[in-house]
Amino acid sequence: MRVRPLVLIVLSVMLLAFAIGCGKQEPPKPAAPAAAAPAAPALDGKTLFDNKCGVCHGIDRAIVRAETKEKWASIVKDMQGKKADWISDAEATKIVDFLAAEHGKK
């Protein structure tokens, strides 16, 4: 009895079935309307600092210094330039306000 041709036929059928099964595409899901998407909650400066700045360094790095609001703005602006679109201008403003209020020169 010749087993080899039978094995090749079985493997060919299995490969064909696999290819047909993988070739099926799911129907596209309907897109959710933009108005139905919930708005992201407004975050305070400390939370934004933790979420954005804390990825690279913690608050302990910021609290060892006391800077003017202008200096904090300069530092945050420099950090914005390190990774495009990571910290928006609105988020940067909140972070600067937090740093100036909590760790600013009086």
C-alpha positions as CSV (number, residue, x, y, z in Angstrom):
1,M,0.0,0.0,0.0
2,R,1.3,3.4,-0.9
3,V,1.0,5.7,2.1
4,R,3.1,8.6,0.8
5,P,0.6,9.8,-1.9
6,L,-2.2,9.5,0.5
7,V,-0.4,11.6,3.1
8,L,0.3,14.2,0.4
9,I,-3.3,14.3,-0.6
10,V,-4.5,14.7,3.0
11,L,-2.0,17.5,3.7
12,S,-3.0,19.3,0.5
13,V,-6.6,19.2,1.5
14,M,-5.8,20.4,5.0
15,L,-3.7,23.3,3.6
16,L,-6.5,24.2,1.1
17,A,-9.0,24.2,3.9
18,F,-6.8,26.4,6.1
19,A,-6.2,28.8,3.3
20,I,-9.9,29.1,2.6
21,G,-10.7,29.6,6.3
22,C,-8.1,32.3,6.7
23,G,-9.2,34.1,3.6
24,K,-12.7,34.9,4.9
25,Q,-13.0,38.5,6.0
26,E,-15.3,39.7,8.7
27,P,-17.9,42.2,7.7
28,P,-16.8,45.8,8.7
29,K,-18.1,47.0,12.0
30,P,-20.2,50.1,11.9
31,A,-18.2,53.2,13.1
32,A,-19.5,54.7,16.3
33,P,-20.7,58.3,15.8
34,A,-18.3,60.9,16.9
35,A,-20.9,62.6,19.1
36,A,-21.5,59.4,21.0
37,A,-17.9,59.2,22.2
38,P,-17.6,60.4,25.8
39,A,-15.3,63.3,26.3
40,A,-12.1,62.7,28.1
41,P,-12.3,64.0,31.7
42,A,-10.3,67.1,32.4
43,L,-7.1,66.3,34.3
44,D,-5.5,68.5,36.8
45,G,-1.8,69.6,36.6
46,K,-0.5,67.0,39.1
47,T,-2.3,64.1,37.3
48,L,-1.0,65.4,34.0
49,F,2.5,65.6,35.5
50,D,2.3,62.0,36.7
51,N,0.9,60.7,33.4
52,K,3.1,62.7,31.0
53,C,6.3,63.7,32.8
54,G,6.3,60.7,35.2
55,V,6.9,58.4,32.3
56,C,10.6,59.5,32.3
57,H,11.0,60.9,35.8
58,G,9.0,61.3,39.0
59,I,7.9,64.2,41.0
60,D,10.9,63.8,43.2
61,R,13.0,65.3,40.4
62,A,10.8,68.4,40.2
63,I,10.5,69.0,43.9
64,V,14.2,69.4,44.5
65,R,14.1,72.8,42.8
66,A,12.0,75.9,43.1
67,E,11.7,77.9,39.9
68,T,9.7,80.8,38.6
69,K,6.6,80.2,36.5
70,E,8.6,81.4,33.5
71,K,11.4,78.9,34.1
72,W,8.9,76.1,34.6
73,A,7.3,77.1,31.3
74,S,10.7,76.9,29.6
75,I,11.5,73.5,31.1
76,V,8.1,72.1,30.1
77,K,8.4,73.6,26.6
78,D,11.8,71.8,26.3
79,M,10.2,68.6,27.4
80,Q,7.4,69.0,24.8
81,G,10.1,69.1,22.1
82,K,11.5,65.7,23.2
83,K,8.5,63.7,21.8
84,A,6.1,65.3,19.3
85,D,2.5,65.4,20.4
86,W,3.1,63.8,23.8
87,I,2.2,67.0,25.8
88,S,-0.3,69.4,24.2
89,D,-0.1,73.1,24.8
90,A,-3.2,73.0,27.0
91,E,-1.7,70.1,29.1
92,A,1.6,72.0,29.3
93,T,-0.2,75.1,30.7
94,K,-1.8,73.0,33.4
95,I,1.5,71.3,34.3
96,V,3.3,74.7,34.5
97,D,0.5,76.0,36.7
98,F,0.8,73.0,39.0
99,L,4.6,73.2,39.2
100,A,4.6,77.0,39.8
101,A,2.0,76.7,42.5
102,E,3.5,73.7,44.3
103,H,7.2,74.2,43.6
104,G,7.6,77.8,42.5
105,K,9.8,80.5,43.9
106,K,7.7,82.6,46.2
